[in-house]
Amino acid sequence: MTDLGLYRHLDEMAPWNDRLQVLEVIGVSDEAPQVKTFTFRSDNQTWFRYKPGQFVTLELPTADGPLMRTYTLSSSPSRPFSIAVTVKAQADSVGTRWMFDNLKPGVHVKAYGPAGDFSLHSHPAAKYLFISAGSGVTPMMSMLRWLNDCAPWTDVGFVNCARRPEEIIFRKELELLGSRMPGLSLGFMIEERSSREGWFGHMGRIDAIRLPLLAPDFREREIFCCGPDPFMRAVRQMLEAAGFDMSRYHQESFAAPAVEEVPAPFAMPAGDDAKPLAEAVTPVRFSLSDVDAECVAGQTVLQTARASGVRIPAACEFGLCGTCKVKKVSGEVSMSHNGGILDHEIDDGYILACCSRPLSALDIEA
């Protein structure tokens, strides 16, 4: 039975913060083969404030210990009482398989976020083109759902690629939105036919010939792309070869960037204002855990925390997801991140523990 006593007006509720929240599963639905959507509400009746296209990190309590996994939100902030992630289980999936087997309505999980800058709100434009493949459709769906609720007249080209027709995630909803949003142009492309259903649309892989067929004016649009890394590389190379203004191209990826050489002891970071990294051993105080530790030269704050028995949640560990964000009470660090922290957060004293190395003694809230 539905508990109507749960209802509160939005202005009577606090917004979801960007650190830790406990979420309750309220729905699980199948979207395509090996693809499910998990819908959550806040365990303490907060409302969800985020940008369409952002992601969260879930802490999954597996039998082998907590497992951190980052997923893009497929829901829209225009419907702020719940959030949803849509995930695809691959053959080698661990976290997603655990979710498929264990997340049912009523189950609780911890979550961190929201985070990320892959959003149309960060790059406003008159015309958009969303290009996706596989589960890379999820941030595009979040942005399209927001547009449908708040600006349905927006000029949007939506291109989605899949292996077979039945693997097009959100296909029915997309086709429904296509009939309701006058500015939405849908383009589906599959690689092979299926015995399960007929197909009369585009076939093959997106390339320099097919893209103009799907979006003739793509050079005039702000382009967002998400999918497997080989897919995004192909799209990027295609657009560069077509003379597209790449400052208007944006892609989302949770893959690690090229590995950079870890600074050696006493090395100097680049830049005119560079300061030498701390020598040999640097004291680090983890105030919330009441632990005093020593950071060996070249180590990150996260590595030092782990060596000292202090738990700082972390997922990607290369400065992208923002899960390991902690408050730096005092001291200086050298931080080289990949977009997982915003400038105003840095100004407020926050750092990403996974990619911050001490320049002096530190006091960290962890």
JOBEL-V760682 format. One record per helix or strand. SS is the DSSP state (@ for helix, = for strand). FROM is the first residue (numbers start at 1). TO is the last residue. If there is no record, write none. Layout:
SS&FROM&TO / SS&FROM&TO
This chain:
@&4&6 / @&10&12 / =&15&15 / =&20&32 / =&35&42 / =&47&47 / =&55&62 / =&65&73 / =&83&88 / @&95&102 / =&108&115 / @&120&122 / =&127&133 / @&134&150 / =&155&162 / @&165&167 / @&171&180 / =&184&190 / =&202&203 / @&210&214 / @&218&220 / =&222&226 / @&229&241 / @&246&248 / =&249&252 / =&268&268 / =&276&276 / =&281&286 / =&291&296 / @&301&307 / =&325&330 / =&333&335 / @&343&347 / =&350&352 / @&353&355 / =&356&358 / =&362&365
